[in-house]
Amino acid sequence: MRILVTGASGFIGTRLCQLLMDQSQDVTGICRSGKGSVVGVKYIATDFTDPQAISGMLNGIDCVVHLAGRAHVLDKQGDSADLYQAVNCDATLQLAREALSAGVRRFVFISSIGVNGNESGTQRFSETSTPHPVADYARSKLEAEIGLRQLLDGATMEWVIIRPPLVYGANAPGNFRTLLKVVEKGIPSPFALVRNARSIISVDNLATLIALACQHPDAAGQTFLASDGSDVSTHQMLGALAQGMGKRVFALPVPGALLAVMLKAAGKGDLYTQLCGSLTVDCSRARQVLGYQPDTDTLRALMQVGREYRLGRQGNR
């Protein structure tokens, strides 16, 4: 297949491009720098939000995987809602229109589990759960999903939507990178008493699922929730990373109610939900429809991530 990947030089894009190359696919990667690390990928420097720049690149493409977008770093800006809408929704739909006009057969959109909400409670999120986005970022992703379905209703181009939770790996950015640094520095953890459950997904498992979504005939017109297939608590996550790094976690028994008050007083109420709340997903549809078979030993995978992170840090010294 001839597959175009946006955000190809990013954390997820790099792993996906490598997997697609291993499968002998013809891969074009677009990113602002035009540079990437996967041998054989045709990297092009462009901005997917520029319709004139992107239109000519879509000729002859079978499938577009849309990974690029604005991420959570913009939450601190007062106009973040407008920026998220412009890039994650409006520009995504324009890209889909260009792909449709160019005769692309399938459009795979990487959304976010935030579309479902930031806490699942006692019942797992599934594809039939009512969307309840809380953050501006998640709202923009939901608007893009709705627009994509409307645009491609009855059209020749198929759509596939994937909603991943936290994606982890040794080179992961964002919140997971922060957790790696906290463990590396030996900062005491206040989560000894937290008994939450989080569904997460390794970058390898997510790349596998995306590759299936590109090619499987039954993926068309489907939304899939993604995970490793097993859940971990925040305390377990930190412990596995620490074990992989050869370190100890100093866990403090801070009551959840006190921790919530402390974080809210510091203006970090959302952080309490992310670290102490439960968010679990049911990925059985991907298993049943696509034959998705993730590595379900999440704690072992997290230990390996800790080892890789430690070795990478040692190599950079």
VMD Tcl script that draws the C-alpha trace (Angstrom):
set ca {
  {0.00 0.00 0.00}
  {0.97 3.63 -0.48}
  {0.48 5.19 2.94}
  {0.93 8.82 3.93}
  {1.57 9.53 7.62}
  {1.24 13.01 9.11}
  {3.38 13.72 12.16}
  {5.74 11.07 10.83}
  {8.80 12.17 12.81}
  {7.00 12.20 16.16}
  {7.00 9.61 18.92}
  {4.12 7.53 17.52}
  {4.80 8.39 13.88}
  {8.38 7.10 13.99}
  {7.33 3.73 15.41}
  {4.43 3.43 12.96}
  {6.62 4.26 9.96}
  {9.16 1.64 11.02}
  {6.45 -1.01 11.35}
  {4.97 -0.14 7.97}
  {8.41 -0.31 6.36}
  {8.96 -3.71 8.00}
  {5.71 -4.77 6.32}
  {7.11 -3.60 2.94}
  {4.64 -0.74 2.57}
  {5.37 2.39 0.52}
  {5.46 5.15 3.14}
  {5.51 8.92 2.75}
  {5.97 10.87 5.95}
  {5.16 14.55 6.31}
  {6.43 16.68 9.15}
  {7.53 20.29 9.55}
  {11.24 19.48 9.56}
  {11.09 17.02 6.67}
  {13.54 14.84 8.59}
  {13.00 11.47 10.19}
  {14.95 8.44 11.32}
  {13.25 5.55 9.51}
  {15.22 4.30 6.51}
  {13.16 4.06 3.33}
  {10.46 6.57 4.30}
  {10.08 9.52 1.93}
  {10.02 12.45 4.35}
  {8.61 15.75 3.13}
  {8.78 19.07 4.96}
  {5.31 20.60 5.04}
  {2.50 21.70 7.31}
  {-0.66 19.61 7.03}
  {-2.72 22.71 7.84}
  {-1.72 24.22 4.45}
  {-4.17 22.73 1.90}
  {-2.21 23.96 -1.11}
  {0.99 22.34 0.13}
  {-0.65 19.05 0.98}
  {-2.94 18.49 -2.00}
  {-0.27 17.44 -4.51}
  {1.20 14.90 -2.10}
  {-2.02 12.90 -1.92}
  {-2.10 11.77 -5.55}
  {-1.65 7.99 -5.74}
  {-1.95 7.52 -1.96}
  {-4.11 4.61 -0.78}
  {-4.39 5.51 2.91}
  {-3.75 8.58 5.07}
  {-2.88 8.13 8.75}
  {-3.45 11.43 10.50}
  {-1.35 11.66 13.66}
  {-0.35 15.32 13.62}
  {-2.15 17.91 15.71}
  {-1.97 20.37 18.57}
  {-1.32 18.75 21.93}
  {-1.88 19.60 25.58}
  {0.93 22.13 25.88}
  {-1.51 24.77 24.68}
  {-3.77 24.41 27.71}
  {-1.91 27.30 29.36}
  {-2.88 29.74 26.62}
  {-6.06 31.73 26.91}
  {-7.08 31.03 23.32}
  {-6.32 27.31 23.48}
  {-9.89 26.31 22.54}
  {-9.69 28.23 19.26}
  {-6.23 26.87 18.48}
  {-7.29 23.29 19.15}
  {-10.38 23.76 17.00}
  {-8.43 25.28 14.12}
  {-5.78 22.55 13.99}
  {-7.32 19.40 15.43}
  {-10.72 19.83 13.83}
  {-10.84 22.37 10.98}
  {-7.46 21.48 9.45}
  {-8.13 17.76 9.89}
  {-11.38 18.04 7.94}
  {-9.67 20.08 5.23}
  {-7.02 17.37 4.95}
  {-9.78 14.77 4.63}
  {-11.45 16.82 1.86}
  {-8.16 17.00 -0.04}
  {-7.66 13.27 0.41}
  {-11.17 12.55 -0.84}
  {-10.62 14.74 -3.91}
  {-7.33 12.96 -4.62}
  {-8.98 9.54 -4.61}
  {-7.50 8.26 -1.33}
  {-9.32 5.10 -0.29}
  {-9.04 5.27 3.51}
  {-8.47 7.95 6.18}
  {-7.31 6.77 9.61}
  {-7.76 9.44 12.27}
  {-5.96 9.13 15.61}
  {-8.27 10.75 18.13}
  {-8.10 10.50 21.95}
  {-9.74 8.58 24.78}
  {-10.43 12.05 26.19}
  {-13.41 12.09 23.81}
  {-15.06 9.60 26.18}
  {-14.08 11.56 29.29}
  {-11.30 11.86 31.85}
  {-12.68 9.26 34.28}
  {-14.50 6.01 33.54}
  {-15.53 5.19 37.09}
  {-16.45 1.55 37.67}
  {-17.54 0.83 34.09}
  {-15.07 0.65 31.23}
  {-15.34 3.01 28.31}
  {-16.35 1.31 25.08}
  {-17.20 2.44 21.58}
  {-20.85 2.69 22.58}
  {-20.19 4.95 25.59}
  {-21.64 8.45 25.32}
  {-18.85 10.95 24.58}
  {-18.13 13.32 27.43}
  {-14.99 15.37 26.64}
  {-13.86 17.64 29.46}
  {-10.80 19.45 28.06}
  {-10.67 21.73 25.01}
  {-8.23 19.30 23.37}
  {-10.68 16.41 23.65}
  {-13.59 18.55 22.46}
  {-11.68 19.44 19.30}
  {-11.00 15.75 18.66}
  {-14.69 14.90 19.07}
  {-15.68 17.69 16.69}
  {-13.21 16.29 14.16}
  {-14.69 12.80 14.55}
  {-18.23 14.10 13.99}
  {-17.16 16.16 10.98}
  {-15.24 13.26 9.47}
  {-18.23 10.93 9.67}
  {-20.50 13.55 8.11}
  {-18.03 14.38 5.35}
  {-17.48 10.76 4.37}
  {-21.05 9.51 4.76}
  {-21.69 7.70 1.48}
  {-18.34 8.87 0.03}
  {-15.76 6.73 -1.75}
  {-13.15 7.25 0.98}
  {-13.49 5.11 4.11}
  {-12.83 6.42 7.62}
  {-11.39 4.71 10.69}
  {-11.09 6.36 14.12}
  {-8.80 5.19 16.93}
  {-8.98 6.59 20.47}
  {-5.83 5.74 22.46}
  {-5.29 6.46 26.15}
  {-1.85 7.37 27.55}
  {0.79 6.09 25.10}
  {4.04 5.03 26.74}
  {7.59 4.35 25.64}
  {11.13 5.35 26.52}
  {10.95 8.37 24.23}
  {7.39 9.37 25.07}
  {6.72 13.09 25.47}
  {4.31 14.92 27.77}
  {2.97 13.47 31.00}
  {4.72 10.12 30.63}
  {8.08 11.83 30.15}
  {7.41 13.67 33.42}
  {6.78 10.35 35.20}
  {10.08 8.98 33.87}
  {11.97 11.99 35.19}
  {10.26 11.78 38.59}
  {11.29 8.13 38.95}
  {14.83 8.81 37.72}
  {15.33 11.59 40.28}
  {13.98 9.48 43.12}
  {11.28 11.99 44.03}
  {8.99 10.47 46.69}
  {5.61 9.33 45.38}
  {2.44 10.30 47.30}
  {0.41 7.50 45.69}
  {0.92 4.59 48.10}
  {-2.75 4.67 49.11}
  {-4.14 5.27 45.61}
  {-5.99 2.22 44.29}
  {-6.95 3.38 40.84}
  {-6.92 1.56 37.49}
  {-5.62 3.03 34.24}
  {-5.70 1.58 30.74}
  {-2.58 2.57 28.83}
  {-0.98 1.43 25.59}
  {2.60 0.90 24.49}
  {3.70 2.72 21.36}
  {4.39 -0.70 19.78}
  {0.85 -1.92 20.41}
  {-0.64 1.32 19.10}
  {1.46 1.13 15.94}
  {0.26 -2.44 15.42}
  {-3.37 -1.38 15.76}
  {-2.94 1.56 13.37}
  {-1.28 -0.68 10.78}
  {-4.25 -3.06 11.02}
  {-6.64 -0.14 10.61}
  {-4.86 0.86 7.40}
  {-5.27 -2.52 5.76}
  {-8.07 -4.60 7.29}
  {-11.21 -4.56 5.13}
  {-13.50 -4.69 8.17}
  {-11.96 -1.57 9.75}
  {-13.90 0.75 7.43}
  {-16.45 2.93 9.20}
  {-15.36 1.74 12.64}
  {-14.24 3.48 15.84}
  {-11.81 1.55 18.02}
  {-10.73 2.12 21.60}
  {-7.13 1.09 22.18}
  {-5.17 -0.30 25.12}
  {-2.69 -3.00 26.12}
  {-5.64 -5.02 27.35}
  {-4.64 -4.87 31.01}
  {-4.82 -2.10 33.61}
  {-2.35 -0.70 36.13}
  {-2.51 1.71 39.05}
  {-0.36 4.81 39.17}
  {1.60 3.24 42.03}
  {2.22 0.08 39.98}
  {3.26 2.14 36.98}
  {5.88 4.05 38.96}
  {7.09 0.84 40.61}
  {7.59 -0.95 37.28}
  {9.47 2.00 35.79}
  {11.66 2.21 38.87}
  {12.42 -1.52 38.76}
  {13.47 -1.17 35.13}
  {15.77 1.72 36.03}
  {17.24 -0.19 38.97}
  {15.79 2.29 41.45}
  {13.40 2.27 44.39}
  {10.13 4.11 44.69}
  {9.65 5.91 47.98}
  {5.86 5.82 48.29}
  {4.25 8.03 50.90}
  {0.83 7.07 52.37}
  {-0.95 10.34 51.62}
  {-4.76 10.02 51.88}
  {-6.50 10.64 48.57}
  {-8.71 13.40 49.95}
  {-5.69 15.30 51.28}
  {-3.83 14.82 48.00}
  {-6.81 16.19 46.10}
  {-7.00 19.27 48.32}
  {-3.25 19.90 47.97}
  {-3.28 19.66 44.18}
  {-6.39 21.79 43.81}
  {-4.86 24.43 46.08}
  {-1.82 24.43 43.81}
  {-4.06 24.87 40.74}
  {-3.41 21.28 39.63}
  {-6.85 19.77 40.15}
  {-6.77 18.15 36.71}
  {-3.52 16.43 37.65}
  {-5.27 14.67 40.53}
  {-7.82 13.20 38.11}
  {-5.08 12.07 35.72}
  {-2.95 10.44 38.40}
  {-5.49 9.22 40.95}
  {-8.69 8.68 38.99}
  {-9.59 5.50 37.12}
  {-9.83 5.40 33.34}
  {-10.27 1.96 31.83}
  {-11.28 0.98 28.32}
  {-12.67 -2.10 26.62}
  {-10.57 -2.90 23.53}
  {-12.49 -6.06 22.65}
  {-13.91 -4.62 19.42}
  {-10.40 -4.22 17.98}
  {-9.64 -7.80 18.97}
  {-12.83 -9.18 17.44}
  {-12.95 -7.12 14.23}
  {-9.27 -6.70 13.40}
  {-7.63 -9.61 15.20}
  {-5.65 -7.15 17.29}
  {-3.43 -9.05 19.73}
  {-1.63 -6.72 22.12}
  {1.11 -7.66 24.54}
  {-1.02 -7.72 27.69}
  {1.82 -7.80 30.25}
  {1.85 -4.05 30.80}
  {4.02 -4.13 33.93}
  {6.72 -6.10 32.13}
  {6.57 -3.65 29.24}
  {6.89 -0.70 31.65}
  {9.95 -2.30 33.25}
  {11.49 -2.59 29.78}
  {10.71 1.07 29.14}
  {12.49 1.96 32.39}
  {15.56 0.00 31.28}
  {15.58 1.63 27.85}
  {15.20 5.08 29.38}
  {18.08 4.46 31.78}
  {20.35 3.20 29.01}
  {19.41 6.11 26.80}
  {20.24 8.61 29.55}
  {23.57 6.90 30.20}
  {24.41 7.02 26.51}
  {23.75 10.78 26.39}
  {26.11 11.58 29.25}
}
mol new
graphics top color blue
foreach p $ca { graphics top sphere $p radius 0.5 }
foreach p [lrange $ca 0 end-1] q [lrange $ca 1 end] { graphics top cylinder $p $q radius 0.2 }
display resetview
